[in-house]
């Protein structure tokens, strides 16, 4: 993949609606935000690709939910890549950017030369929504697909929320004449408008992956099939950009469906870790517990798996005994 420049549409999610077919969607592009996620780690290429796919899914899904706090996507697998976790934090201010972060846990000696999805074994795809203090968290899971992580996400929406959903994603390294290779990602999320509450049906973790068409009547199936055929015609460069604006991509794909676009949302890489949060997480431990965590140098250390930040603390200043003494 080649790329000559960036644009004002990088690191954005654009919501849209297809008025003639009763469908809604999102089109997203990630550039600097994705680079911020991946440069924190020295992942092998197969793992980088999986994290890029999950980050793009997170940006697309997160924008569909009116979040006060956090959306988390998780893959738990028995394969070489044991876990991928992503967080999406809704904008803190009106018109402000959303923030995403991600990391993967994997066994390097078990990775193969196969496709990225081959590094994922049997397991589940999970969606967790935390709306903040005083709100009940939501969690839903669905089986992992052997085809792709995006297919797993489609299965989640069909099974857990009864919403026919389609993802068309593209991601990979771009090359410029004056910069090192960097990852770019772009994709479309297409979703049939809900008929009822999205959490009305709960069937997590049971049976085969539900197919989107299973949820539609005959007329709706025709609409769904037609729009999906149109989406099949999109190519990687249209998704990733930057030469063609997302609104122009939508017009080319769906002009007969009367696409209507809304305000785009910016997305940044962002981590919420801090020394105060580390101290809070250690506050449940006694001085005896803290002593087992103390290094030979007499310090308590912690590393953020998302951003790589390193925290070095005095053992006497952490734990509930330290709070009591204070």
N, C-alpha and C positions, 0 to 999 in steps of 0.2 A: 504494500500500500504506500502511496506517495502523498505528500501534503506540502503545499507551498506556503501557506499562511493560515493564521487563525482569524476568527471573526467574532462579532458581537453576539453570535448565537452559541458560541462555545460555553459549556457549563450552564446550560439552561434547559428547562422543561417547558414545552408549550402545550397547554391543554386545547383540545378541539372537540367539536361535535359534528356528526354527520346527520343533518336534519332529515334527509330522505330515507334513512335506514334505521333511525332510532338507536344510534350508537354514539359512543363517546371514546375519547382516546387521549394519548399523550405522545409527543415526539420529543426526544431528548438527545442532547449531545454532551459528552464529557471530554474534557481535554486537561486543563490544569488541575481540576479536582481529582481526576483519575491519576494523574502523575503524582499528586500529593499523597494519595493512598499507597501507591506502589513503591515510591521511592523510600518509604520507611523500612522496606524489607528487601532482601536479596533473594526473591523467589525464583525458582526454576521457571522456564517459559510456560510449562503446562499449568503450574499453579497461578502464575500471573494472569493467564487467560481466564481461569475460573474466577479469580477475584474481580477481574474487569467485568465479566458477565454479571456477577452478583451485584457489583456497585451500580451498574446500569439498571438492573432490575429494581434495585432499591430506590434510585432516583425516580423512576417511572411510577412505581407503586406508591412511594411516599407522597407524591404530589396529589394523588387521588383522595387522600385522607386529610380531613381538616384537623391536623394534629396540634395539640397544645404542648406536647412534649416529645415522645420518641416512638419510632417504628424500628423494630429489629427483625431482620431476616436471618435465618440460620439454616445451614446444611449440616446434618450429622450423618456420618458415613462410616462404613466398615472398610472402605478402600484406603489407598495410600494417603489421600487427602481426607483427614478425619473430620475436620470441621472448617466451615467458613462462616464468619459472623460479620454482619454489617449493621450499622446504625444510621438512622435518618432522624435528624432533629429539625422540627418545623421552624419557620422563621420566628425570630424573637420579637421582631417589630413588623408593622405593616409595610409590605414591599421589600423587606429584608431578605437575605439569602437563606435557603435551607443549608444544613451542613450534613455531610456524610463521612463515614469512616468505615474501614473494613480490615480484617486480617484473616489469615488462614493458618491452620495447624496441620502438619503433614509429616509423614515418615519418608525422609529422603531416600532411604535404601529400598523402599518399596515402589517408588515411582517407575513407570515404564516409558517406552518410547512411543506409546500409542497416543491417541487424541486426548485432549484435556479431560473430556467426560469419562474416559476410561480410567481415570485416577479416582473416580467416585464409585463407591460400591453401594451395596444395599443400605438403605437408611431412610431418612425423612427430611422433608422441607418444612420449616416452621416459620410462622409469622406471629410476632408478638407486638402488641400495641400498648404503650404506657401513656395514658393521658394526664399523668401528673398526680400530685397529692390529692387524696380524697376521691379518686376515680378508680373503678375496678379495672384491672388489667385484662386484656384479651389475649388468648393464645389459640392458634389453630395449626394443625399439621396435616401433611399429606405425604404419600409415598414418593420417593425419588424416582424420576424417570431415567432410563438408560440412554435417552436421546440427547438431552441437554438440561441445563438448569432452568432455562426458560420454559421447557415443557413441564418441568416439575412445578413451576409457578402457575402455569395454566391449569394443571391438575388441582392445585390448591384452590384456585378460585372456583373451579367447577364443583369440586367436592365439598369444600368448607363454606363457601359463600353463595353457591348456586348462581354464579355469574359467568356466562361464556366469555372467555378472555383469550386473546391471541397476542403473542410477542413476536416481533421480527427484529432481530438484533444483529449488529455488526461491530466487531472490535478487533484491534490489532495495532501493530507498531507503525507509526508514520515516519517517513524519512525526509529530511530537508538537507539542503546543501551546507548549512552553517550550524546545525544543531545535531546532537546525538539523537538516536531513535527514541521516540516516546509513544506511549499508548494513546490512542483515541478510541472513542466508542460512541455509537449512535444507535437509536432504536425507536420503534413504534410500539405502543401498547394500545390494543383495540379491545373494546369491551361493550357487550350488549347492555343497554340501559336496564337497571334492575327493576323487577316487578314487585319486589317486597323488600323487607329489611335484609341487608346483606348478611346478617348473622342469624337468619331464621332457621337454617338447616345446619346441624352440626354432625358431621360424619367422619371426623378426623381419624386418620390412621387405619381405616378398614377397607378391605377389598382392593380392586384394581382402580387405576386412575380414571376418574369420570371424564368423558369427552364432552366438550362444550356443546356439540349439536344435540346431545342427549337431553339438554335442558330447554330446547326450543320447540315450538309447534311448527307446522308445515310452512306457513308463510314466513315466520321468523327464520327458519332454516334457509330459505331461499335468499333472504337478505344477507344473512351471515355468510353464506357460500359466495355470493356475488362480491361482497366487500373483501373477503379473504382472497379471492382470485385477483382483485385489483392490487391488494397489498403484496401479493406474490411477485408483482412486476418491479418492485423497488430494487435498486442495486446498492452495493456497499457504499459507493462514493456518495450517493444521494443521502444515505443515512448518516454517514460520518462527516460529510462536508469537507472543507468549509465553503466551497464555491456556490452551492445552492442553498438558499435559506429554507428552513423547515416549513414555513408557510407556503413556499413555492413547491416543495415536495408534496405537501398535502393536496395542493391544487392540481398537480399533475396526476396524482394517484386517484383522487376522489372527486374530481370536478363535477361529475354527474350526481354525486351524493350531497351536494351543497355543503361543503365543509365550512364551519364557522369556528374561528379561533378566538382564544381569550388571552388574558395577560400572561406573559411568560414569567417563569420563576427562575431566579438564579440559584445555582448550587455551588457550594464551596466545600473543599476538604476542611474538616474541623474536628478537633478532639476535645472532650470535656474533662480530661484528666487534670488533676492538680494536686499539690501537696496536701491541701486541706482534705481532699477526697481520700487520699491514701491514709492520712491520719484517722479519718472517720472509719475507714474499713478495718483499721487495726484496733479501734477502740473497744472491740468486744473481747480482746485477749488480755489475760493477766500478765504480770511481770514474768512469771514462770514460762508462760507460752511464748512471750516475746524473746526470752533468752534462747529458745530453740531456733528462732529465726535470725539470731544475731550472727554476723560473719566473724571470721577470725580477726578482722580488723576492728571489731567492736562496733559495727554499724548495722542498722536494718536498712536493707535496700529493696526497691521495687521498680519494675520496668513496665511501662504501658505497652500492651501488645498491639495497640492500634497505631500509636504515633512514635513509639520508641523512646519516649521521655524516661529519664532515669532519676529516681529519687533516693537520696542518701540521708538517713535520719538517725538521730541519737536515740538509742533504745530507751533511755530514761524519759524521753519525751513522748512516747507512744504507749498505747494500751490503757485499760480503764484504771489501772493503778496510778498512772501519770495524771489522769483527769482528777482522781480523788485527791492526790497530793496537791494539785493546783487549787 
